[in-house]
Amino acid sequence: MALVLTEEQSMLRDSARGLISDKAPVSHLRHLRDSKDATGFSRDLWKEFSEMGFSGLLVPEQFGGSGLGAVEAGIVLEEIGRTLMPSPFLATSVVAASALLRGGSEAQKSEHLPKIAAGSLLAALAVDEGAKHRPLNTKMQAVRSGNGFKLNGEKAFVVDGHTADLLIVAARTAGSAGEARGLTLFLVNPKTKGLATERTIMVDAHNAARIVFDNVEVDADSVLGEVDQGGALLEGVLNIGRGAVASEMVGLSEEVFGRTVTYLKERKQFGKLIGEFQALQHRAAQLYVDIEISRAAVLKALQALDADIGKAASAVAVAKAKAGTTATRAVQEGVQMHGGMGMTDQFDIGFFMKRARVCEELFGDSNFHADQLARSRSY
């Protein structure tokens, strides 16, 4: 498949870019941070975002959505990456919607997907329990109790977990940490007795949460997919999220590159534009090449997810690893080429650097995905 957007996908990109660039420039994120906004994103903007159909992008038409795929979700995330717009799109409309669509019963889909499409329900995936993304190391226990289960354990780095109306929780019903067998996904109401949520404002001024489960009771109808068989479902959903985050990093990288090139054409040193210095030209050219390679790798991964999610893991690992290293390089070069001014909070480049660092860790950093790729090749 050609690594270019179709006409319809280009129209979607233009529509998303128009709204996001107009309503959510980087100053929007700065205002939310400085005002210590309790939500961490604009609910009014999210409502407008939903009215344009973006919140239901992956939701089938029968449930009120557009029925599009990972490529289209990546297009929107790339535009979000350009302005660092804080929104529940990734957590709710991409990750949670994919989990419900792929593992939910008809009753679960009918109850939750129309609300996600309408923008009235926010959801979050609770997987990681430590400082690093290691989904198979899940230790949280789900023990059978009556007609359901009792959940005990803790989750960390739950993106937008503090605003979620629904949690999708990975817990262990069998096996031990490190095994794919025995993982089960549960739909949990955050208001359930025994569940405590602590908002954690990340370094990039976006939001995550720590969540503690103390004998949290859920019934059998809360199981998403099959008991003990949630490993494959979880991996597929995570790969969709990884592709989406990689898309955001491509948008972030390209925006930083554009700002840096503009600065090179304006800033003078020793009576010359600094963009005339060959050393800086070479560095900028190399970054441009890296961004284009990343863009191609990410689009290939998103197309693979739409074609056959079961065979997309390697493409996703390549895309997430490459997008992560490119974003890191882009923000480092951006800060250096802007000189001392690039280190100040008054300058926007620092926001991009912090977001790149968080995205690099989210759903696995470059080392994690390089290791996954090596293991899949039996190295």
VOBA-1610 file (N, C-alpha, C; in pm, whole numbers, padded with zeros to 5 digits, always signed):
BEGIN
Met+00085-00120+00000Met+00000+00000+00000Met+00089+00125+00000Ala+00050+00222-00082Ala+00129+00345-00093Ala+00131+00420+00041Leu+00247+00475+00074Leu+00263+00546+00201Leu+00226+00693+00184Val+00107+00717+00136Val+00053+00852+00120Val-00093+00851+00164Leu-00145+00966+00201Leu-00285+00976+00244Leu-00377+00982+00123Thr-00496+00927+00140Thr-00598+00939+00037Thr-00658+01080+00042Glu-00740+01111-00055Glu-00804+01243-00057Glu-00891+01264+00066Glu-00965+01159+00105Glu-01052+01171+00223Glu-00969+01189+00349Gln-00859+01118+00359Gln-00772+01131+00477Gln-00707+01269+00482Ser-00673+01323+00368Ser-00617+01459+00363Ser-00720+01561+00408Met-00846+01540+00371Met-00952+01630+00415Met-00971+01623+00566Leu-00961+01501+00622Leu-00969+01485+00767Leu-00855+01560+00835Arg-00735+01548+00781Arg-00619+01619+00836Arg-00641+01769+00835Asp-00690+01822+00726Asp-00712+01967+00716Asp-00818+02013+00814Ser-00922+01931+00832Ser-01029+01966+00926Ser-00977+01968+01069Ala-00900+01865+01106Ala-00844+01859+01241Ala-00744+01971+01263Arg-00663+01999+01163Arg-00561+02104+01177Arg-00627+02240+01195Gly-00735+02264+01121Gly-00803+02393+01133Gly-00856+02417+01273Leu-00923+02316+01330Leu-00978+02331+01465Leu-00869+02341+01570Ile-00773+02250+01565Ile-00672+02242+01671Ile-00580+02362+01670Ser-00535+02403+01554Ser-00444+02518+01547Ser-00513+02647+01589Asp-00644+02654+01563Asp-00718+02776+01597Asp-00755+02781+01743Lys-00804+02668+01797Lys-00858+02667+01933Lys-00759+02620+02040Ala-00652+02551+01998Ala-00562+02494+02099Ala-00415+02510+02062Pro-00366+02633+02042Pro-00222+02654+02023Pro-00148+02621+02153Val-00017+02627+02149Val+00061+02593+02269Val+00024+02684+02386Ser-00017+02806+02358Ser-00058+02898+02465Ser-00177+02843+02543His-00258+02760+02479His-00372+02697+02546His-00323+02603+02656Leu-00222+02523+02625Leu-00162+02435+02725Leu-00096+02515+02836Arg-00027+02622+02799Arg+00039+02706+02899Arg-00063+02765+02997His-00177+02808+02944His-00281+02866+03029His-00337+02761+03126Leu-00362+02641+03078Leu-00413+02535+03165Leu-00313+02503+03275Arg-00184+02502+03240Arg-00082+02474+03340Arg-00072+02585+03443Asp-00064+02708+03396Asp-00044+02820+03488Asp-00166+02846+03577Ser-00285+02815+03525Ser-00407+02836+03605Ser-00436+02718+03697Lys-00351+02613+03688Lys-00368+02492+03769Lys-00510+02435+03752Asp-00551+02428+03627Asp-00684+02378+03594Asp-00703+02238+03652Ala-00815+02215+03720Ala-00839+02089+03790Ala-00861+01972+03694Thr-00911+02001+03574Thr-00939+01895+03476Thr-00816+01864+03392Gly-00744+01968+03353Gly-00625+01948+03272Gly-00649+01960+03123Phe-00774+01976+03084Phe-00808+02002+02944Phe-00938+02080+02943Ser-00971+02139+02829Ser-01092+02219+02817Ser-01211+02131+02779Arg-01309+02122+02866Arg-01428+02043+02835Arg-01509+02108+02723Asp-01507+02239+02716Asp-01577+02308+02606Asp-01515+02272+02472Leu-01383+02270+02468Leu-01314+02234+02345Leu-01338+02087+02311Trp-01340+02001+02413Trp-01368+01860+02389Trp-01510+01842+02333Lys-01604+01920+02379Lys-01739+01913+02326Lys-01741+01952+02179Glu-01669+02058+02144Glu-01662+02100+02005Glu-01589+01995+01921Phe-01486+01937+01978Phe-01410+01830+01912Phe-01502+01712+01881Ser-01587+01679+01977Ser-01680+01567+01960Ser-01787+01598+01858Glu-01836+01722+01859Glu-01941+01761+01764Glu-01894+01752+01620Met-01762+01764+01600Met-01706+01751+01466Met-01681+01605+01428Gly-01711+01514+01521Gly-01701+01371+01493Gly-01570+01306+01529Phe-01476+01380+01587Phe-01345+01323+01615Phe-01349+01221+01729Ser-01434+01242+01829Ser-01436+01150+01943Ser-01487+01011+01905Gly-01565+01003+01798Gly-01618+00874+01754Gly-01550+00820+01630Leu-01428+00861+01607Leu-01358+00826+01484Leu-01348+00674+01464Leu-01318+00600+01571Leu-01300+00455+01561Leu-01427+00377+01595Val-01531+00447+01639Val-01656+00382+01677Val-01737+00349+01551Pro-01785+00225+01537Pro-01864+00189+01419Pro-01988+00277+01404Glu-02035+00288+01281Glu-02150+00373+01252Glu-02274+00330+01329Gln-02290+00198+01352Gln-02409+00150+01423Gln-02414+00200+01567Phe-02300+00245+01620Phe-02296+00299+01756Phe-02277+00451+01756Gly-02297+00513+01642Gly-02293+00658+01636Gly-02160+00719+01595Gly-02065+00636+01554Gly-01934+00688+01517Gly-01912+00691+01367Ser-01785+00707+01328Ser-01750+00717+01187Ser-01701+00585+01128Gly-01661+00491+01215Gly-01616+00361+01168Gly-01487+00365+01090Leu-01398+00458+01123Leu-01270+00469+01053Leu-01164+00387+01126Gly-01038+00402+01086Gly-00936+00314+01140Gly-00818+00383+01204Ala-00711+00304+01226Ala-00593+00354+01295Ala-00524+00465+01217Val-00527+00458+01084Val-00464+00564+01004Val-00530+00698+01033Glu-00663+00699+01037Glu-00735+00825+01062Glu-00711+00875+01205Ala-00706+00783+01301Ala-00675+00824+01438Ala-00536+00885+01445Gly-00441+00825+01372Gly-00305+00878+01369Gly-00298+01016+01307Ile-00381+01041+01207Ile-00385+01173+01144Ile-00424+01279+01245Val-00525+01251+01326Val-00569+01347+01427Val-00463+01364+01536Leu-00401+01254+01578Leu-00296+01264+01681Leu-00176+01342+01630Glu-00145+01331+01502Glu-00033+01407+01448Glu-00061+01557+01460Glu-00185+01596+01434Glu-00220+01738+01446Glu-00220+01781+01592Ile-00263+01694+01682Ile-00257+01723+01825Ile-00111+01744+01867Gly-00020+01663+01811Gly+00122+01676+01844Gly+00181+01808+01803Arg+00126+01871+01700Arg+00180+01999+01653Arg+00156+02112+01753Thr+00049+02104+01831Thr+00017+02213+01924Thr+00018+02166+02070Leu+00042+02035+02092Leu+00045+01979+02228Leu-00091+01990+02296Met-00197+01987+02219Met-00333+02002+02273Met-00363+01893+02377Pro-00394+01932+02501Pro-00434+01833+02601Pro-00580+01792+02574Ser-00605+01664+02560Ser-00741+01616+02538Ser-00748+01469+02571Pro-00869+01416+02597Pro-00884+01273+02625Pro-00894+01188+02499Phe-00857+01243+02384Phe-00873+01170+02258Phe-00795+01038+02259Leu-00670+01041+02299Leu-00589+00919+02299Leu-00646+00815+02394Ala-00669+00854+02519Ala-00713+00759+02620Ala-00852+00705+02593Thr-00943+00795+02553Thr-01083+00755+02538Thr-01116+00707+02397Ser-01092+00793+02299Ser-01140+00767+02163Ser-01054+00669+02086Val-00930+00650+02128Val-00842+00556+02059Val-00826+00427+02139Val-00768+00437+02257Val-00735+00317+02334Val-00861+00249+02390Ala-00941+00324+02465Ala-01060+00264+02527Ala-01161+00218+02423Ala-01183+00300+02321Ala-01278+00261+02216Ala-01231+00133+02146Ser-01102+00121+02122Ser-01049+00000+02058Ser-01066-00122+02147Ala-01044-00104+02276Ala-01061-00217+02369Ala-01205-00266+02372Leu-01299-00174+02378Leu-01440-00210+02380Leu-01482-00272+02247Leu-01433-00216+02139Leu-01470-00266+02007Leu-01417-00407+01984Arg-01295-00434+02030Arg-01232-00562+02004Arg-01269-00669+02106Gly-01298-00628+02230Gly-01323-00729+02332Gly-01460-00724+02397Gly-01536-00620+02371Gly-01662-00603+02441Gly-01774-00692+02390Ser-01866-00726+02480Ser-01988-00796+02442Ser-02080-00696+02373Glu-02186-00745+02313Glu-02281-00654+02248Glu-02340-00557+02349Ala-02366-00608+02469Ala-02422-00522+02575Ala-02323-00414+02614Gln-02195-00450+02629Gln-02093-00352+02667Gln-02073-00248+02557Lys-02070-00294+02433Lys-02056-00200+02321Lys-02174-00104+02315Ser-02293-00158+02327Ser-02413-00075+02317Ser-02422+00027+02430Glu-02368-00009+02546Glu-02375+00082+02660Glu-02272+00194+02652His-02150+00161+02608His-02041+00258+02620His-02000+00327+02489Leu-02001+00257+02377Leu-01950+00315+02253Leu-02030+00437+02206Pro-02164+00435+02214Pro-02237+00557+02174Pro-02200+00679+02259Lys-02172+00657+02386Lys-02134+00768+02474Lys-01995+00819+02440Ile-01906+00727+02405Ile-01772+00771+02362Ile-01782+00853+02235Ala-01863+00806+02140Ala-01880+00878+02014Ala-01937+01017+02037Ala-02027+01029+02134Ala-02090+01158+02163Ala-02002+01249+02247Gly-01894+01193+02302Gly-01805+01272+02386Gly-01851+01287+02529Ser-01954+01210+02568Ser-02010+01222+02702Ser-01948+01126+02803Leu-01869+01030+02755Leu-01804+00935+02846Leu-01654+00938+02822Leu-01579+00951+02930Leu-01433+00947+02924Leu-01386+00817+02986Ala-01287+00755+02925Ala-01238+00626+02973Ala-01085+00625+02972Ala-01028+00533+03049Ala-00883+00525+03058Ala-00841+00380+03077Leu-00725+00346+03023Leu-00670+00211+03036Leu-00568+00210+03149Ala-00588+00123+03246Ala-00499+00111+03362Ala-00420-00018+03349Val-00292-00006+03312Val-00210-00124+03286Val-00085-00124+03373Asp-00001-00023+03357Asp+00130-00025+03420Asp+00123-00009+03571Glu+00220-00072+03637Glu+00224-00067+03783Glu+00356-00012+03836Gly+00453+00007+03746Gly+00583+00058+03787Gly+00625+00176+03703Ala+00753+00210+03713Ala+00804+00328+03643Ala+00816+00304+03493Lys+00827+00179+03450Lys+00844+00145+03310Lys+00724+00065+03259His+00703+00073+03127His+00593+00002+03063His+00629-00145+03049Arg+00567-00228+03132Arg+00591-00372+03129Arg+00457-00442+03152Pro+00370-00448+03050Pro+00235-00502+03071Pro+00230-00646+03120Leu+00326-00728+03080Leu+00325-00867+03125Leu+00364-00881+03271Asn+00423-00778+03329Asn+00462-00783+03470Asn+00348-00746+03564Thr+00226-00745+03513Thr+00110-00713+03595Thr+00101-00808+03715Lys+00093-00749+03833Lys+00080-00826+03957Lys-00057-00810+04022Met-00130-00709+03983Met-00259-00682+04044Met-00348-00806+04038Gln-00407-00841+04150Gln-00483-00965+04161Gln-00634-00941+04145Ala-00696-01033+04073Ala-00842-01037+04062Ala-00885-01176+04108Val-00941-01184+04225Val-00977-01312+04287Val-01128-01330+04280Arg-01171-01450+04241Arg-01314-01476+04233Arg-01380-01459+04368Ser-01497-01391+04364Ser-01572-01366+04486Ser-01720-01362+04451Gly-01792-01465+04493Gly-01935-01471+04459Gly-01957-01478+04310Asn-02035-01383+04258Asn-02065-01381+04115Asn-01966-01296+04036Gly-01857-01253+04102Gly-01763-01165+04033Gly-01622-01182+04083Phe-01554-01068+04099Phe-01414-01068+04139Phe-01387-00955+04237Lys-01281-00970+04315Lys-01229-00862+04397Lys-01091-00824+04345Leu-01073-00694+04322Leu-00948-00644+04267Leu-00864-00581+04378Asn-00737-00618+04381Asn-00644-00561+04478Asn-00511-00531+04410Gly-00464-00407+04428Gly-00336-00369+04370Gly-00333-00222+04337Glu-00229-00180+04265Glu-00213-00039+04230Glu-00178-00026+04082Lys-00219+00086+04024Lys-00184+00119+03887Lys-00122+00258+03885Ala-00021+00276+03799Ala+00046+00405+03787Ala+00041+00451+03642Phe+00061+00582+03622Phe+00070+00638+03487Phe-00055+00605+03404Val-00172+00619+03467Val-00298+00597+03397Val-00335+00729+03330Val-00316+00736+03199Val-00337+00862+03127Val-00481+00908+03139Asp-00501+01031+03188Asp-00632+01092+03209Asp-00720+01010+03303Gly-00657+00934+03391Gly-00733+00851+03483Gly-00815+00928+03584His-00773+01051+03614His-00844+01129+03717His-00978+01182+03667Thr-00999+01188+03535Thr-01125+01238+03481Thr-01211+01126+03423Ala-01163+01002+03428Ala-01233+00891+03362Ala-01365+00858+03429Asp-01465+00829+03347Asp-01593+00778+03395Asp-01594+00625+03391Leu-01494+00569+03324Leu-01483+00423+03310Leu-01336+00386+03302Leu-01297+00285+03379Leu-01160+00235+03376Leu-01158+00096+03313Ile-01059+00074+03226Ile-01034-00060+03172Ile-00908-00109+03240Val-00922-00207+03326Val-00815-00246+03418Val-00762-00385+03384Ala-00631-00396+03373Ala-00565-00525+03352Ala-00528-00584+03487Ala-00573-00705+03513Ala-00543-00772+03640Ala-00513-00919+03614Arg-00453-00982+03712Arg-00412-01121+03695Arg-00510-01213+03767Thr-00574-01299+03687Thr-00667-01399+03741Thr-00602-01536+03749Ala-00484-01551+03690Ala-00409-01676+03695Ala-00265-01646+03656Gly-00178-01745+03672Gly-00039-01727+03632Gly+00035-01633+03725Ser+00153-01591+03681Ser+00237-01502+03762Ser+00295-01393+03675Ala+00352-01292+03740Ala+00408-01178+03668Ala+00509-01225+03564Gly+00496-01170+03443Gly+00583-01208+03334Gly+00515-01299+03233Glu+00400-01354+03269Glu+00328-01445+03181Glu+00210-01375+03114Ala+00189-01405+02985Ala+00072-01351+02916Ala-00054-01425+02958Arg-00037-01553+02992Arg-00152-01631+03036Arg-00201-01582+03172Gly-00329-01573+03185Gly-00386-01537+03315Gly-00422-01391+03330Leu-00400-01310+03227Leu-00441-01169+03232Leu-00588-01155+03192Thr-00660-01069+03261Thr-00800-01043+03231Thr-00824-00893+03238Leu-00906-00841+03148Leu-00942-00700+03149Leu-01080-00683+03211Phe-01095-00577+03291Phe-01221-00550+03360Phe-01265-00407+03333Leu-01395-00386+03322Leu-01454-00253+03316Leu-01494-00215+03458Val-01437-00105+03507Val-01458-00066+03647Val-01505+00078+03655Asn-01608+00100+03734Asn-01656+00235+03763Asn-01562+00299+03865Pro-01502+00414+03836Pro-01407+00477+03930Pro-01469+00512+04065Lys-01601+00515+04071Lys-01668+00549+04197Lys-01696+00427+04284Thr-01652+00310+04239Thr-01674+00188+04316Thr-01602+00194+04450Lys-01666+00142+04553Lys-01608+00142+04688Lys-01474+00071+04689Gly-01375+00132+04754Gly-01243+00073+04766Gly-01144+00122+04662Leu-01191+00206+04570Leu-01103+00257+04465Leu-01066+00402+04495Ala-00937+00431+04496Ala-00888+00567+04526Ala-00801+00616+04412Thr-00829+00737+04363Thr-00756+00794+04250Thr-00681+00920+04292Glu-00554+00927+04256Glu-00472+01044+04284Glu-00422+01102+04153Arg-00459+01226+04124Arg-00413+01290+04002Arg-00263+01321+04013Thr-00190+01293+03905Thr-00048+01327+03899Thr-00024+01411+03775Ile+00012+01536+03793Ile+00042+01623+03680Ile+00182+01592+03631Met+00192+01549+03507Met+00322+01507+03454Met+00407+01627+03417Val+00533+01601+03386Val+00628+01707+03357Val+00585+01789+03235Asp+00506+01728+03146Asp+00463+01798+03025Asp+00332+01872+03042Ala+00284+01885+03166Ala+00161+01955+03201Ala+00036+01881+03153His+00052+01756+03108His-00062+01670+03081His-00092+01589+03208Asn-00192+01502+03200Asn-00238+01437+03323Asn-00229+01285+03319Ala-00204+01230+03435Ala-00212+01086+03457Ala-00262+01067+03600Ala-00272+00942+03642Ala-00323+00919+03777Ala-00262+00792+03835Arg-00251+00790+03967Arg-00222+00667+04040Arg-00355+00618+04096Ile-00380+00491+04083Ile-00508+00437+04128Ile-00483+00316+04217Val-00545+00315+04333Val-00531+00206+04429Val-00663+00130+04437Phe-00655-00003+04429Phe-00772-00090+04438Phe-00762-00170+04568Asp-00858-00151+04656Asp-00859-00220+04784Asp-00990-00298+04797Asn-00983-00426+04760Asn-01103-00511+04761Asn-01217-00450+04680Val-01184-00402+04562Val-01285-00344+04473Val-01365-00457+04408Glu-01494-00458+04430Glu-01579-00567+04380Glu-01640-00532+04244Val-01628-00626+04152Val-01690-00613+04020Val-01763-00744+03989Asp-01870-00737+03912Asp-01943-00859+03880Asp-01890-00922+03752Ala-01941-01038+03720Ala-01891-01112+03603Ala-01915-01037+03474Asp-02018-00953+03469Asp-02048-00877+03347Asp-01945-00769+03320Ser-01858-00744+03416Ser-01755-00642+03399Ser-01633-00693+03325Val-01624-00822+03302Val-01510-00879+03231Val-01516-00837+03085Leu-01404-00785+03034Leu-01394-00745+02894Leu-01319-00855+02821Gly-01387-00924+02731Gly-01326-01039+02666Gly-01349-01164+02749Glu-01246-01249+02756Glu-01258-01375+02829Glu-01162-01377+02948Val-01205-01443+03054Val-01122-01458+03172Val-00996-01537+03138Asp-00883-01490+03186Asp-00751-01550+03166Asp-00695-01533+03025Gln-00775-01480+02932Gln-00733-01471+02792Gln-00716-01326+02746Gly-00692-01237+02839Gly-00685-01096+02805Gly-00551-01049+02750Gly-00451-01136+02751Gly-00318-01095+02706Gly-00315-01052+02561Ala-00375-01131+02474Ala-00375-01099+02331Ala-00458-00974+02303Leu-00573-00963+02370Leu-00657-00845+02354Leu-00583-00720+02398Leu-00517-00728+02513Leu-00443-00613+02565Leu-00331-00573+02472Glu-00258-00670+02418Glu-00146-00639+02329Glu-00194-00569+02202Gly-00307-00615+02148Gly-00361-00550+02029Gly-00402-00407+02055Val-00467-00384+02169Val-00510-00249+02206Val-00389-00159+02230Leu-00288-00212+02298Leu-00167-00134+02323Leu-00097-00098+02192Asn-00097-00189+02096Asn-00034-00159+01967Asn-00106-00046+01894Ile-00238-00042+01905Ile-00312+00070+01847Ile-00272+00200+01917Gly-00261+00196+02050Gly-00218+00313+02125Gly-00077+00354+02091Arg+00011+00256+02071Arg+00150+00286+02036Arg+00159+00355+01900Gly+00081+00306+01805Gly+00080+00370+01675Gly+00029+00512+01682Ala-00070+00533+01767Ala-00126+00668+01783Ala-00025+00763+01847Val+00045+00716+01951Val+00145+00800+02017Val+00261+00829+01921Ala+00300+00731+01841Ala+00405+00754+01742Ala+00363+00863+01644Ser+00235+00864+01606Ser+00185+00969+01518Ser+00195+01106+01584Glu+00160+01112+01712Glu+00171+01239+01783Glu+00315+01287+01784Met+00411+01196+01800Met+00551+01236+01803Met+00600+01284+01666Val+00543+01229+01559Val+00578+01280+01426Val+00532+01424+01411Gly+00408+01453+01454Gly+00359+01590+01447Gly+00440+01684+01533Leu+00475+01638+01653Leu+00558+01717+01744Leu+00694+01746+01680Ser+00756+01643+01623Ser+00888+01659+01564Ser+00886+01758+01448Glu+00784+01747+01363Glu+00777+01835+01247Glu+00753+01980+01290Glu+00673+02001+01394Glu+00648+02137+01441Glu+00776+02199+01497Val+00849+02121+01576Val+00975+02171+01632Val+01074+02201+01520Phe+01080+02113+01420Phe+01171+02135+01308Phe+01135+02264+01234Gly+01006+02285+01209Gly+00964+02407+01139Gly+00999+02532+01216Arg+00976+02529+01348Arg+01009+02646+01430Arg+01160+02671+01431Thr+01237+02563+01434Thr+01382+02577+01439Thr+01437+02633+01308Val+01387+02583+01196Val+01432+02633+01066Val+01397+02781+01051Thr+01279+02820+01096Thr+01241+02961+01091Thr+01338+03046+01171Tyr+01377+02997+01288Tyr+01472+03070+01373Tyr+01609+03080+01305Leu+01651+02971+01239Leu+01781+02974+01169Leu+01782+03078+01058Lys+01667+03108+01003Lys+01658+03205+00894Lys+01644+03349+00944Glu+01624+03364+01075Glu+01603+03498+01131Glu+01717+03544+01221Arg+01778+03453+01294Arg+01880+03488+01393Arg+02014+03515+01327Lys+02077+03627+01363Lys+02207+03662+01308Lys+02316+03650+01416Gln+02431+03603+01373Gln+02548+03593+01460Gln+02672+03623+01376Phe+02760+03708+01426Phe+02879+03749+01352Phe+02841+03809+01217Gly+02728+03878+01215Gly+02686+03948+01094Gly+02625+03859+00987Lys+02599+03732+01019Lys+02540+03639+00922Lys+02421+03568+00985Leu+02326+03529+00901Leu+02218+03443+00950Leu+02278+03309+00992Ile+02241+03259+01109Ile+02303+03135+01156Ile+02267+03016+01066Gly+02160+03029+00990Gly+02125+02925+00895Gly+02222+02913+00780Glu+02312+03008+00766Glu+02413+03002+00661Glu+02533+02917+00702Phe+02543+02886+00831Phe+02654+02804+00878Phe+02632+02659+00838Gln+02730+02601+00772Gln+02715+02469+00714Gln+02688+02362+00820Ala+02750+02375+00934Ala+02730+02275+01039Ala+02583+02265+01079Leu+02519+02382+01094Leu+02377+02382+01130Leu+02291+02331+01013Gln+02331+02360+00892Gln+02257+02310+00776Gln+02259+02157+00773His+02377+02099+00801His+02388+01954+00800His+02300+01892+00909Arg+02301+01952+01026Arg+02220+01898+01135Arg+02071+01909+01104Ala+02031+02020+01046Ala+01890+02037+01009Ala+01850+01939+00899Ala+01938+01916+00803Ala+01909+01823+00694Ala+01892+01680+00747Gln+01978+01641+00841Gln+01969+01507+00898Gln+01839+01490+00976Leu+01799+01593+01047Leu+01674+01587+01123Leu+01555+01574+01028Tyr+01559+01648+00918Tyr+01452+01639+00818Tyr+01438+01496+00766Val+01551+01434+00737Val+01551+01296+00687Val+01491+01202+00792Asp+01532+01219+00918Asp+01479+01135+01025Asp+01328+01148+01039Ile+01278+01270+01027Ile+01134+01292+01038Ile+01059+01223+00925Glu+01111+01232+00805Glu+01044+01169+00690Glu+01047+01017+00702Ile+01156+00961+00751Ile+01163+00817+00773Ile+01062+00776+00880Ser+01054+00855+00986Ser+00959+00826+01094Ser+00815+00832+01042Arg+00786+00932+00962Arg+00651+00946+00907Arg+00612+00821+00826Ala+00705+00775+00741Ala+00678+00657+00660Ala+00660+00532+00747Ala+00745+00516+00849Ala+00736+00400+00938Ala+00604+00399+01015Val+00562+00517+01061Val+00437+00526+01137Val+00317+00497+01048Leu+00313+00555+00930Leu+00200+00530+00840Leu+00194+00382+00802Lys+00309+00320+00779Lys+00313+00177+00749Lys+00255+00097+00865Ala+00289+00133+00988Ala+00239+00062+01105Ala+00088+00079+01119Leu+00038+00199+01097Leu-00106+00224+01108Leu-00182+00147+01000Gln-00128+00142+00880Gln-00190+00064+00773Gln-00190-00084+00808Ala-00082-00131+00869Ala-00074-00271+00910Ala-00177-00303+01017Leu-00199-00212+01110Leu-00300-00232+01214Leu-00439-00243+01153Asp-00467-00161+01054Asp-00598-00166+00990Asp-00616-00291+00905Ala-00506-00340+00847Ala-00514-00457+00759Ala-00526-00587+00837Asp-00443-00604+00939Asp-00444-00727+01021Asp-00368-00699+01149Ile-00441-00669+01254Ile-00377-00627+01379Ile-00288-00737+01437Gly-00320-00861+01407Gly-00241-00972+01460Gly-00103-00983+01399Lys-00083-00920+01284Lys+00047-00925+01216Lys+00120-00791+01215Ala+00070-00698+01294Ala+00123-00561+01290Ala+00228-00530+01397Ala+00254-00623+01487Ala+00338-00594+01603Ala+00477-00543+01565Ser+00540-00608+01466Ser+00676-00567+01428Ser+00677-00427+01368Ala+00580-00399+01282Ala+00573-00265+01221Ala+00549-00159+01326Val+00466-00190+01425Val+00438-00095+01532Val+00563-00071+01617Ala+00636-00178+01647Ala+00759-00164+01727Ala+00860-00075+01656Val+00877-00095+01526Val+00969-00011+01448Val+00924+00135+01452Ala+00793+00157+01431Ala+00740+00293+01425Ala+00755+00366+01558Lys+00719+00299+01667Lys+00726+00364+01799Lys+00871+00394+01838Ala+00960+00299+01809Ala+01101+00320+01843Ala+01161+00434+01760Lys+01134+00433+01629Lys+01191+00536+01542Lys+01131+00674+01573Ala+01000+00680+01593Ala+00938+00808+01625Ala+00990+00864+01757Gly+01018+00775+01852Gly+01070+00820+01980Gly+01209+00878+01970Thr+01298+00810+01898Thr+01435+00862+01884Thr+01436+00991+01801Thr+01348+00999+01701Thr+01343+01120+01618Thr+01290+01238+01698Ala+01184+01216+01777Ala+01129+01325+01858Ala+01232+01374+01958Thr+01305+01282+02018Thr+01410+01320+02113Thr+01516+01404+02044Arg+01557+01362+01926Arg+01658+01438+01852Arg+01604+01575+01811Ala+01478+01578+01768Ala+01418+01705+01721Ala+01417+01809+01832Val+01374+01769+01952Val+01364+01868+02059Val+01502+01906+02112Gln+01595+01814+02112Gln+01730+01847+02156Gln+01796+01945+02059Glu+01781+01919+01929Glu+01836+02011+01830Glu+01765+02146+01836Gly+01633+02141+01858Gly+01557+02265+01868Gly+01606+02354+01980Val+01626+02295+02096Val+01674+02371+02211Val+01816+02423+02184Gln+01904+02340+02132Gln+02042+02382+02109Gln+02052+02493+02005Met+01978+02478+01896Met+01988+02578+01790Met+01923+02710+01828His+01834+02707+01925His+01777+02832+01975His+01867+02897+02080Gly+01972+02825+02118Gly+02065+02882+02215Gly+02006+02887+02355Gly+02058+02977+02438Gly+02013+02987+02577Gly+01864+03014+02589Met+01808+03087+02491Met+01666+03118+02495Met+01580+02992+02492Gly+01631+02887+02428Gly+01556+02763+02418Gly+01535+02694+02551Met+01613+02730+02650Met+01604+02668+02782Met+01504+02739+02874Thr+01451+02852+02832Thr+01364+02930+02920Thr+01220+02884+02910Asp+01147+02900+03019Asp+01006+02860+03020Asp+00921+02952+02934Gln+00966+03071+02910Gln+00889+03165+02829Gln+00886+03124+02682Phe+00976+03032+02645Phe+00986+02989+02507Phe+00919+02853+02492Asp+00844+02831+02384Asp+00760+02711+02372Asp+00836+02582+02348Ile+00961+02590+02301Ile+01035+02468+02268Ile+01042+02374+02388Gly+01053+02430+02507Gly+01061+02348+02627Gly+00938+02260+02647Phe+00819+02311+02609Phe+00698+02231+02620Phe+00706+02108+02530Phe+00760+02128+02410Phe+00773+02016+02317Phe+00873+01914+02369Met+00981+01960+02430Met+01080+01868+02484Met+01020+01780+02595Lys+00942+01842+02681Lys+00881+01765+02791Lys+00778+01666+02740Arg+00697+01708+02642Arg+00597+01617+02587Arg+00664+01502+02514Ala+00773+01529+02442Ala+00845+01423+02373Ala+00896+01318+02471Arg+00941+01365+02586Arg+00994+01271+02687Arg+00883+01181+02741Val+00766+01238+02765Val+00654+01158+02815Val+00607+01060+02708Cys+00593+01105+02585Cys+00549+01018+02476Cys+00647+00904+02451Glu+00774+00932+02469Glu+00874+00828+02454Glu+00850+00713+02552Glu+00813+00745+02675Glu+00789+00643+02777Glu+00652+00577+02762Leu+00555+00650+02712Leu+00417+00601+02707Leu+00405+00478+02617Phe+00355+00369+02672Phe+00336+00242+02600Phe+00468+00182+02551Gly+00577+00217+02617Gly+00705+00156+02586Gly+00801+00249+02515Asp+00924+00260+02568Asp+01023+00348+02505Asp+01095+00275+02392Ser+01192+00341+02332Ser+01262+00285+02216Ser+01333+00155+02251Asn+01391+00147+02370Asn+01459+00024+02411Asn+01361-00091+02426Phe+01244-00063+02481Phe+01141-00166+02498Phe+01103-00224+02362His+01081-00137+02264His+01034-00184+02134His+01147-00247+02052Ala+01270-00202+02071Ala+01383-00269+02007Ala+01396-00411+02060Asp+01375-00426+02190Asp+01380-00559+02251Asp+01266-00647+02200Gln+01146-00590+02188Gln+01032-00666+02137Gln+01059-00713+01994Leu+01117-00626+01914Leu+01146-00661+01775Leu+01252-00771+01770Ala+01355-00760+01853Ala+01460-00860+01855Ala+01405-00997+01897Arg+01319-00996+01997Arg+01260-01123+02044Arg+01173-01187+01936Ser+01100-01103+01862Ser+01013-01156+01756Ser+01094-01216+01643Arg+01220-01172+01629Arg+01309-01225+01527Arg+01400-01336+01582Ser+01374-01375+01709Ser+01449-01482+01776Ser+01597-01452+01793Tyr+01629-01325+01815Tyr+01768-01289+01839Tyr+01805-01323+01982
//
